[in-house]
């Protein structure tokens, strides 16, 4: 008899499996339909010996010290600050838009104060910000919106930004200084030996059993368990009884290049040309020293593995119907991006999982049974 059946071996499921096994001394079975752990963060070595992210780039960043310290029990870190260029008007310029972006794009020599005035002069203020288009146009005007955001968003999401919730483009700031980092979080780093190695350590507890290549529906009525933690699509769990929740998927085309480097930045966005949205070169992320390099093209699509919940009001209402069903199942806990239909970053999923574990601890009056947390690993250690 298992105390918990956990569906999905990504961040949400693995964090909860580790906490329940190591701290609460619970017996856990974690199942995944794929042939590997680590979910979409899975990385592996390709035929050339290059470490790649199979499901596209996963860049760890967080402002949460508890999340960073928790994961540091299972990995040392490589300091890494992510930078992205965008191909616009035949040039590669920094994104998010900053002072250098504007000066390079327009051949100008504006100062930080002057570029702030420039943004103010072209912005189209909106009384109410509802859509992704509203967010961008109200900050930097229509021309920059067309150059950087509109077509990229249409490729990525399959709909115009004017039909997409404001939360999507609100994730990308506009800067008046020369800061070209994609993120400004306090903690920015990559697992020193890769994500998969980190997950292997996380799931190495003797209380945890793992079944891969397994559809939970094939075993849920066969293997005894007291409670379930579900991290897959919530509409799948309820057999799409209210209809399918829309997700965006991706097709990844990996390529090994017989050169030490391919492009001048870890990621280059292509808002206005090509069917793909961006190219990632993994050696920037991993720091690997290798005579060859590996890149991946990302082609957004409507069908395939679900990656991104589509944030629109009608989808939110449909999700609420499924959540009402979920709320009536006290022995099943829904956590993660797909199970809660939220566009979470990795650190947010870890935080959500840790919060659920705390809730279960308090509910069951659990006290730590085994050894305390492993030593905190510092950057570069």
Steps between C-alpha positions, in 0.01 A plus 500: 500500500634840401411809696512710183470433129660796321422547132784677320875509573556867417565775754162486676488122538867454583513771766196354673634145470828604661339695785243233578761223493789673677320719753165327559628143456223422251511223239471658158447362152571751224390414146567674172376424151838598353813286514688739727470711814534882520200584282560777249821597681659170391847536354729238348814456296450469124702280265776761482530512879334840534264562791165613357156585636270265313192719545657840438697733728427494872657798672484499878438833672319593818463766766409235756783406734304201640453357150867551412619351828268204462630410153858562616474181705510307174737694277792736491446799274667669206444878510314601186317816391283450195525732200285506188529681168217565255533507123328825400549708185807298402673556834546301819395721792445436873162382626346607740513839331758724666708810425738310269206345313362843408837656414602209278161469334471867413868595476455747786708598804231553760580509871298313761305819577439568132383146425249527784366813329502313167288218642260752650465677164406183308299319767122476458363506856206270568247573771456129564767237422327177403696336219861429410475762228387760754803429720757561225333784311444692823873475582685533167243585235378324191814497284714311752203277578483405132876447471555290811178357638204460271625238256703313762192473720284389209747221420541396862135503601312460174291810570550876482629675815178699503322173589752386764499579870727783615706259713691364199685810378506649850775244566736696269604839644617816321819664630649845469852387601747265328417191706479224237422213737174326419427454871591714801425244772722473807596140426598415143688176439498166321540158666872433471457145368161548337137475603470122462785442746325731747175304465684168543630619837160633595333165432773275643326441835420133581136593573454604136420253223491614136305355207577646157322437168187470712158654451363548849155396378637149442609454862287732712245228580762225535765643731363585846561856618338736747528833318595633158696803385421582139723727288362427154229688308197540724259454208661162424444390861128560461487340154429835331145496636463876440715501185874539444692787651713666230877464527779608270757241405845514344699304247875497566754451223844432644815537294869446569731753334862422415625827648581624848218757491196577284352831615606800712252440783344205683163569334411695187133584448353526152178703534438574134672238286493119490243260641709443813501750784855465628830313486678395820867404518548276802872548568426849632264347755715205603847653476616181330837505324457309174627542142143473368182679601131409519200716417124455504229667293156543660187472286179579693198290413147431616529121539749289691622484859341780703753768599322831545149560633342769281405791728167626370183576700295220342774247577514621858126444536532148359783427745282619789248229413772235528636655820154470655516126434853482639395680819259215570782244504682554831725198444630630165727804492550696177830684465716640220456693176269251328297395803422858603495646146746777588800627301748439784878525492703213646561674832130574536420131455758407764349757737149368434614144572676603824186685607286191440744289701474745790122480479512120512742516794267723696193298408653173617710648784810350341838547665834435330599134527833473324811710446466876457552672166829449323768772518437819305708516181635839400545636149784330319558245778 
